[in-house]
Amino acid sequence: MTHMTESLTVTEISIPKTPTLPDAQTVTAVTHWTDRLFSFRVTRPQSLRFRSGEFVMIGLMGENGKPLLRAYSIASPSWDEELEFYSIKVPDGPLTSRLQHIQPGDQIILRPKPVGTLVLDALLPGKRLWFFATGTGIAPFASLMRDPDTYERYDEVIMMHTCRDVAELEYGRQLVESLSDDPLIGEMVGDKLRYYPTTTREQSARMGRITDNLTSGQVFADLGVPPLSPAHDRGMVCGSLDFNTDMKAVLEGFGLREGANSEPAEYVVEKAFVG
Ligand code: A2P
């Protein structure tokens, strides 16, 4: 595809080892996207059922013999035989400083109890579904974008993703571009999925923070859609704490209200894993 392809390191194995630790799963593939970002796939516990957008606790055994776990959104769709995760590498992060070195055949710990608010059931029916993500916050949407339910419930799905640099958008870009040809879901996606990537620090075709592109109306003008309205639009937000806080204010400004599993409304928010 692009400038990034040459520098990608993709490693795969075909026969996973049998897990031995409790709740252990075997790593089957690791892709390093940039020096800050990587994705990996692991075997899926047979009994694990989840709703697209949910997260699980995953991690490694700590040096003190206790599991070191963090919340990770499942990036793969619920029909996938394996599970996929997308992670930042924090140089001195207790977990990611070690997790970034995993190789196919290694084991990680995965607690098979999916939870989370970023699910379609927490939203009232609507016409247009917006995904708002910064950085690794795109992970739950990587799952939701591949869920047939998303396209059954909405006429149009808009993926806004913002990163500092072009290279950091690549995981999402490749996924979006692969969907229309996907043998399982391509037909459902059709031309319903629209992609609006921006960068904030590196010069690119489209720039600016999601919050700014919404409040200025730039994104509505670019995509030829009306401004957000509680009657038609639904939003799902996943990024840093600051991003989530600012996005709540922006969405409330358009008249949308925050929903939950127990009380669906017009938007939902989840914090992306950081550290
Ligand atoms: P910016 O470059 O202007 O800080 P990070 O890599 O630090 O997690 O940030 C990911 C992206 O999220 C960056 O493009 C960053 O823009 C953007 N961002 C960070 N904080 C906010 C916020 N409060 N509102 C909107 N966008 C944000």
Boltz pocket constraint, residues with backbone or C-beta under 6 A from the ligand:
constraints:
  - pocket:
      binder: B
      contacts: [[A, 134], [A, 135], [A, 162], [A, 163], [A, 164], [A, 198], [A, 199], [A, 200], [A, 201], [A, 209], [A, 210], [A, 211], [A, 240], [A, 242], [A, 243], [A, 244], [A, 246]]
      max_distance: 6.0
